[in-house]
Amino acid sequence: MNSWIRLAEKDSAIVALQPFQAGDSIILEDGTALTLLDDVPKGHKILTRAARAGEDVVKYGYSIGKAVCDIAPGSWVHTHNLRTGLQGIKEDYGYAPAAAIAPAERPTGRMFQGYLRSDGQVGIRNEIWIINTVGCINRTCETLARRATAAFGGRIDGVHHFAHPFGCSQLGDDLVHTQRLLAALVNHPNAAAVLVAGLGCENNGIDSFKQAIGPHDPDRIKFMKLQDEEDELEAGMALLSELADYAERFKREPVPVSKLKLGLKCGGSDGLSGITANPLVGAVADRLAQEGGTAILTEVPEMFGAETILMNRAADEQIFQGIVQLVNDFKNYFIRHGQEVYENPSPGNKAGGISTLEEKSLGCTQKGGQVAVTDVLPYGGRASRPGLALLEAPGNDLVSVTALSASGAHIVLFTTGRGTPFGGPVPTVKLSSNSELAARKKNWIDFNAGRLLEDATMDQLADELWNYVIALASGERQTNNERNDFREIAIFKDGVIL
């Protein structure tokens, strides 16, 4: 294994693939020796060409920030001598269409074993979901889910409730955002059947919530107001029994992979995330899009500094304008709350070797591969077009994974260099950027992308991950979050509407 890597020919910074000490020497591409002036942790950056104060430091072929002071070759480059070069809100983006991978003229015709729903959607799990309209009945819904799992668990893939604290005393857009997100979950095809439970006096009442859900099959969705029931547990179990009878009718059958939707997310990134896990996910997103499927990328604040790459892959001028609005609206969200737009990355990201937001964004956006951006979705919006969709949601892991699930993602591919145990409403695949994390957190990590730096090529691992995704969609595999029953949701507050 090499001890360092340069990601683009014009990069002035290389990435350490092992820890170095001051005084160590490395041999560069042209055969010259470079003596390190500082200790450099694994995943962090080493400067190979001098940078004067105010000059760009380049990684991924792009500027990742400005030198705070004169930096000599062999220096460790990090937050002590590098600052973001981003400032203000750029209103005058220009559309400069760039080449993007097109859908295959002759798709492979790959299939998976899914559940074909009566409305034409396809699910990869045959579950019953309990969605509550208001947070004060969380415990009741949890009790119903536990009892229903014991009663019906062998007949379906599971009964799950997703707790949240909202729905009471919400008004205006705040209420609309909550309803839109919860309604999108109600309509998710991984849920063969849904029990919507309300208290009876909340702003997000069942009658109002039905309008957000839209037209629905009364056999698939049942409603219960707890205040109207003498024994809400008995009434709830009776409804869940009917829903289990309905859900049990569905059987797996061959479905084109073009029906599959993958959510793309990273969290707890490190300096290797943009080298291993994120590009690997991007390669699989490209494969899916070429087959006519849909990949969905979110974390809008972690597009800042790399947004023009996505803008120039917009399928047309209208999509380009949608991306501009998506990005600038999120910048205004920070300004509206008096926060620094570019105050990122997180402490964990910095410990892993990421120094500035543009560096983080250039790594994050690689999850979107090289296909055209074909749609821009508002928070709570649902993906319907093949290709790559950009979804309005923040960087917060649980909020973003919930939004990806609500958008229709059957599976979320979640890359991480630091690790996390959580899971969303849909199977959440944790891909480690390094082998140390995969070995240390076997109950968290589902796939080791760190092998790209050891014994596997990108094509080999992309094949392996693609086959893993198909097996997962077909019910032949489970993620760690499914096995551990780690399933949660979080709802974004004060979102902006596109």
N, C-alpha and C positions, 0 to 999 in steps of 0.2 A: 504494500500500500504506500502511495506517495505520502510525504509528510506535509504537503501543502498543495493548494490548487488555485489557479488563476481562471476566472470564469469567462473573461472576454479578453481579446488580445490587447485592447487599449486600457485595460484596468491598471490603475496605479497601486491597488491593494490586492494582496492575495489572502487566502484564508488558511489558517493553520489547521491541519488535520490531526495534530497531536500537540501536547503541551511543549513549549520551548522555554529555555532559560536564557537570560542575557548572556551573551558571549557565544551562544550556539551559532553554527554556520549552516546556511542552506545554499544549494546550488540552483541558480535560476536557469531559465530555458536556454539562454545563450552561453551557458557554461561558467558564468562568473559566480563567485562566491559572495554571499551577503551575510555579514555578521549582525546578529540581532543585538539591539541596544537595550531591550527590555525583556522581562518575562512576558510570554504571550500564552494565554490559556487556549485550549482546543476550541475551535470554532470562531476565534477572534481573528482580527486582521493585522497584517504586517504590511507596512508601506515599502514599496520597491523603487519608487521614483520620488524624489524630493517634492514637497509641496510647500509653497510659501503661504504665509497667513492670508486667508481670504480666497485661496485657490481651491478648486474642486478636487475632491478625492473620488476616484472612479472605481466602481465595482458593478458587475453585471453589464458593463459597457455604458453605464450612466453615472451621473454624479450622485453620490450618496451623502453629500454635505460639503461644508467649507472648513478648511483648516483654521483652527482657532489661533494657531501660532505657526512659525516655521517648523516643519516636521522633516526630519532626516530619514533617508532610507534605512531600513532595519528597525524602525520604531514601531511599537505597538500603537495601533490607531483605534481609539475608542472615545468615550464621552469626555475624557479629560482634554482632548486636543481636536475634537471634531464636533461641529454644530450643524444643525439643519440649515439647508439653504432655502427652505420654503418660507414664504411670507405672503400675507394678504390673500384676497380671493381673486382668482384669475377669471375675468368675465369674458375675455376675448379669445377663447379657444378657437383654433381653426381646424376644420375637417381636412385631414390629409390621408385619404384612404390607403391603408397598407395591405399587403398580401395576407390572406388568411386561408387556413385549410378549409377546403370546400367539402360538402357531403360526398361520399363515395358514389361514383356513377353506378357501380355494381356492389351494393352492400353484401356482406357475407351471408346475410339471412340468419344470423345467430338467433337462437331462441332461448327462452328461459321458461320455467314452470311457474306461472302466476295464476291469480284469481281474476277472472273476467267478471266485472260487475255489471249489473243490469243497465247502468247509464253509459256503458262503454269504457269506463275507466278500468284500470288494472291495478290490483294490489299484490304485494309480495308477502303479506301476512294476513291471516284470517282472524282478526281480533275483535273484541267488543271494547269500545271506549266509553267511559263515563265522563261527560263534560258538564261541569257545574257552571251556572250563570253567575254565581256569587261566592265569595270566599268563605262566608260563615257556615257553609254546609260541607266544607272539605272533609271533616271527620266522618260525617254520615256517608259521603260518597266513598271514602276509603274503606269503611266497613262493608258497604255493598260490594265493592270490588273484591275484597278478601273472601266474602261469603260466596260470591259468584264463581270465583276461581276454584274454590273447593267443590262447588256443585257442578260446574260445567267445564272445568279446565281440560278434561280429556277429550272434549268434543270439538274444541276450537283451539286457536293458538294462544289464547290468553284473554284475561279481562283486566283492563288497566284504567286507572283514574289519574288525572293530571291536576294536582292541586295548584291553586293560585289565590291571591288575596283580593281580587278586584270584583267589580260588578255592582257594588253598593255606593250610592251617592256620587256616581260619576255623571258628568254632563258633557254636552257638546262633542268636540272632536275626541276628547279623552275617552268617552264612552264608545264612540264610533270605532276607534282603533281597537279597543278591547273586543267589541263584538265582531269586527272583521277578522281578527286573528283567531278567536275561538270558533267562529263559523267556518273558517277555512279548515280547521282541524276536524270539525264535524263532518266535513265533506271529503276527508282524506280517504283514498281507496284502501289503505291498509286496515281501516276499520270497516269490517263487514257490516257491523251494526253499531248503533250509538244510543245510549241513554242520556238525554239532556235533563239535568236535574236543576230546579230552581227553588228558592225559598218561597217567593210569592209576593214580597214587598219591595224588592230591589229595583233600581233603575234599569238594570239589564234584565228585565222580566222576560219570561218565556215568550209572551205574545210579541214583544219588541224584537227579541232575539230570533224568532222565526223569520222575520223579515230579512235579517242579515243572512240567515242560512239559505233562503231562497227555496225554489221548488224542491220537494224531496219525496222519497218513497216512505209512506207511513209504516210500512213493514220494517224498513231499515232503521228509522229514527223514532224513538218513543220519548215522550215528554212527561215529566212529573213535577208538580208543585208540592213541596213538602208540607206547607201549611194547610193544604187541602186534604191531606191523608191522615186517617186516624193512627195508622202504623206505617210510617214511611219505609221502614226496612222490609216489612212484609209486601207492601205495594211495589217497592223497587225490585225485589226478588222475583215477583210475578212478571214484571215487565222484562227483566233480564232473561227469564226463562223463555219468553216469547222471542226475544232477540237471539238467543242461542239456537232456537229451532230454525230461525231464518238464516243465521250465519252458517249453520251446519250444511246447508244446501250447496254451498260453494265448494268446488274441488279444483285442485291445481290442474292446469292444462297448458299446452305449449302456447307461448305468446312471443311475438317478435321483440327483440331487444330494443327496437325503436320506441317501445312503450315505456321504457325505463327512464326515470328522472333521478339524477344524482345531485345532492347538495355538496358544496365545496366549502370547507371551513378550516382555519388553523387557529391554534391557541397554545400559549406557552411556547412560543417559537424560540429557536436558538440560531446560532450562526450557520448551522448546517441545514436548516429547514428549507432555505431557498436553493440548496444544492441537491438535496436528496428527495425528501418527501413531497414538497410542493411541485417540482417538475414531474415527479412520477404520477401524482394525481392529475396533473395537466395532460400527461400522455394518455391516461385513461379517459379523461373528459373529451379529448380529441377523438378517440376511438368511438365513444358513444355518439358524439355529434355526427361523425361520418356515417354511422349506422342509422341516423335519423332520430336519435334520442335527444334528451335535453340535459344539459349541465347548468347548475345555478350557483353563481358566485355572489357572495355578500361581503359584509364588513366594509362598508363604504369609507370610513375614516382610514382604513388601511389600503385604500387605493390612492390616497393623496400622495403625490410625488411620482406616481406611475400611471395616473389616470389617462394621460394622452396615449399611452400604449393601447389601452382599451378603447378609447375614443376613435382612434384611427383604424380599429378593427370593426367599427360599427358597420352593419350591413347596408345602411343608407343614411341619408342626411337626417331623417326623422329620428332614427335610433341614436345618432350622434348627439342631437339636441337633447334627447332624453337623458343621455349620460351626463352631459354638461349640467343639466338641471339637478340630477341626482347628486352630483358631487358638490355643486355650489349650495344647494339647500342644506346639505349636511354640514358644510362649513358655517353657514348662517346659524345652524342649530347651536354650535359651540359658542359663537359670538353672542347669540341671544341670551345665553346663560352666563356670559362673562368669563368664559373659559378660553384658554390658549388653544387655537385650532391645531397646532402641531406639537402639542405636549404629549409625546408618544416616542418611543415604546415604553412598555411596562418595566418594573424592576427585574422581573424574571427574564424578559427579553434581553435586557442589558447584560445581565449576568451570563447569558448564553452567547453574547458576542454581537448583538444588534445595537447600533449606536444612535441611529436617527430614524425618523419616520419614513423618509424616502428609501432608506435601505430596507426597512421592514416591508414597505409596500412593494418594492421591486421583487422581493422574495415571495410575498403573499400572492400577488397577482399571477404568478406562474401556475397556480392551481387551475386557472382558466384556460390553459393550453394555448393553442394557436388558431382556434376556429373563430369565425365571425361572431360578433355580438348581435343577436337577433331580437332581443327584447329587453326592456327595462321595467321592472315590477315595483309597485309601491309596497310598503309594509303591509302584510296580510294579503297581497296579491297572489294569484295562482298562475304558475307557468303553463303555457299551452303551445308554444312554438318550439320546433327543433332548433338545436344550436346552443349557444351560450346566452343565458339570461343573467342580468345584473339585478340584484334584489336589494331594496332599501332596508338596511338594518345596521346596528352599531357593531363595534368590535367585541362586545361582551359575548362570551362563549355561549352561555345558556340562552340568552335572548336571540342570538343569531341562529343557533341550531333549531330553536322553536320556530323562528320565521321561515327557515329553509323547509322544515317539515310542513308547515302550513302552506307553503307555496306548491306543495305536491311532491317534494323529494321523497322517494321511497327509501333511500339510504343516504346518510351523510358520511362523506369521507373527511375525517378530521385529523389533520396533521399536527404533530406536536414534538417539540424537542425537550420539553420539561415534564410532560405527563399530566394526565387528569383522569379521574375515574368516572365522571358523569356521563349520562346518555340522554338523548332527547326522546321524543315520542316514537321515532323510527330507528331502526338499527343504525348505530353510530360507530363507524369503524375508526379506531385509533391507529394512526400510522406514525411510528416513531422515526425521527430524523437520524437517529444514531442507535447503534447496536447496544450500547451500554444501557440505555433506557429500556429497550425491548427485553434485555436479559433481567433487569432489576424489577420491572413492573409487569410481570406476566399476566396478572389479573386485570391490567388496564389495556395493554397494547395488543392489538389484533394482527398487525402487519409491520414488519421491520424494513423500512426503506433505507436504513443505514447500510444495508448490504451493498448498495451502489458504490460505496467507498471501499468495498472489500472483495467480494467474490462474484458479483453479478453485474451485468450490463443493464442499461435502461430498457432495451427491448425485452430482455429476459424477465425483468421484474414487472414491466408493464403487462406482459403476457400473464404472469402469475397473478397480479392484482386483478386484471380483467376477468380471469377465470374464477378468482375468489368472489368477485362481485356477482357474477352469474350464479355461482353456487349459493351465495347468500340470498339472492333474489328468489332462487328456486326452493328455498327452505332446507337446503342440504347443510347449511352452516348457520351458526348463531354468533353474534358478536358478544364480547365480554359484558357490555352493558345489558344485553338481553339475559344472559346467563345469571348475572348478579341482580337483575331486576332494578337497574339504575335508570329510571325514566322520569324526566322532569320537564316542566315548561317554565318559561319566564316571559312576561309581556312588557314590551317597550313602552315607556311613558314619554309623552311629548314628542311623538314622532311627527314627521312632516309628510304631507300628502303630495304626491307628484301630480 
